[in-house]
Amino acid sequence: MELSKIIELLNGKLLTDPEIEQKDIAGAMGADLMSDVLASIQPEAALLTGLCNPQVVRTALIADIRAIIFVRDKNPAQEAIDLANEEGIPLVTTKIGLFKACGILYNAGLPSLESQSQEDCSD
């Protein structure tokens, strides 16, 4: 799915340079814990999150994330926007919450790119 379609579906706003190459988004994952993102997200995904510090952009670089979508009207610090512009990762913000935003994209045909976890939390 093209990023422009995702922005339209979420009534979002692009925060980074519009000249950044916008690659197709293969799917998405929603999470606020960057350790969960690193353990579970598949490459070429969009990350939906409420966390808006520069660490999100650094995590996106490591995990080959194609775009970061900040939910609940979160706006990252200028440091994060500058880093995303340098690294060519589009940042988007939407007023929609995480659960609903994921549902909107899923219903529009964007699949989940969250891997199954083998972690057992019962201990």
C-alpha positions in Angstrom: 0.0 0.0 0.0 1.3 3.4 -0.8 2.0 5.8 2.1 -0.2 8.4 0.6 -3.1 6.0 0.9 -2.3 5.3 4.5 -2.2 9.0 5.3 -5.6 9.4 3.6 -7.2 6.5 5.5 -5.9 7.8 8.9 -6.5 11.4 8.1 -2.9 11.8 8.9 -0.3 14.5 8.4 3.2 13.9 7.0 5.8 15.4 9.3 9.0 14.7 7.3 10.3 16.0 4.0 7.8 15.1 1.3 10.7 14.5 -1.0 11.7 11.4 0.9 11.3 8.3 -1.3 8.1 6.7 -0.3 8.4 2.9 -0.7 5.4 0.6 -0.7 4.3 -0.5 2.7 4.0 -4.3 2.9 2.0 -4.4 6.2 2.0 -2.9 9.7 2.4 -3.5 13.4 1.3 -1.5 16.4 3.4 -1.4 19.5 4.9 1.0 22.1 7.7 -1.2 23.4 10.7 -1.0 21.0 11.9 -4.4 22.3 8.6 -5.9 21.1 9.1 -4.2 17.8 12.6 -5.6 17.3 11.4 -9.0 18.3 8.3 -9.2 16.2 8.1 -6.8 13.3 8.9 -8.0 9.8 10.8 -5.9 7.2 9.0 -3.3 5.0 6.3 -2.6 7.6 4.8 0.6 8.9 5.1 0.9 12.7 2.1 2.5 14.5 3.1 3.7 18.0 2.4 6.3 20.7 6.1 6.5 21.6 7.6 9.5 19.9 11.2 9.9 20.9 14.2 9.5 18.6 14.7 5.9 19.7 11.7 5.0 17.6 13.5 6.2 14.5 16.7 4.3 15.5 14.6 1.2 16.0 13.0 1.7 12.5 16.5 1.8 11.0 17.5 -1.5 12.6 14.2 -3.3 11.7 13.9 -2.0 8.1 10.6 -0.2 8.9 9.3 1.8 5.9 7.3 4.5 7.9 6.4 5.4 11.4 2.8 6.5 12.3 2.3 8.3 15.6 -1.2 7.8 17.0 -3.3 9.8 19.5 -2.1 13.1 17.9 1.5 12.5 19.2 4.1 14.7 17.6 7.8 13.8 18.0 10.5 16.2 19.0 12.3 18.0 16.2 15.4 15.8 16.9 13.4 12.7 15.8 12.0 14.5 12.7 15.6 15.6 11.8 16.9 12.1 12.2 14.0 10.6 10.2 14.7 13.1 7.4 18.4 12.2 7.4 17.6 8.5 7.3 14.8 8.7 4.8 12.0 7.4 7.0 8.6 9.1 6.6 6.9 10.1 9.8 3.1 10.6 10.0 0.9 11.6 12.8 -2.8 10.9 13.2 -5.4 11.8 15.9 -6.7 8.2 15.8 -5.8 5.8 18.6 -3.5 2.8 18.1 -6.2 0.1 18.1 -8.6 1.9 15.8 -5.8 3.0 13.4 -4.6 -0.6 13.1 -8.1 -1.7 12.4 -8.7 0.9 9.7 -5.5 -0.2 7.9 -6.3 -3.9 8.3 -9.8 -3.4 7.0 -8.3 -1.6 4.0 -6.3 -4.6 3.1 -2.9 -3.9 4.8 -1.8 -7.2 6.6 -0.2 -7.6 9.9 3.6 -8.0 9.8 3.9 -9.0 13.4 5.6 -12.3 13.9 4.3 -14.9 16.3 6.2 -14.7 19.6 7.6 -17.8 21.2 7.9 -16.0 24.6 6.0 -17.5 27.5 5.0 -15.0 30.1 3.5 -17.5 32.5 6.7 -17.9 34.6 
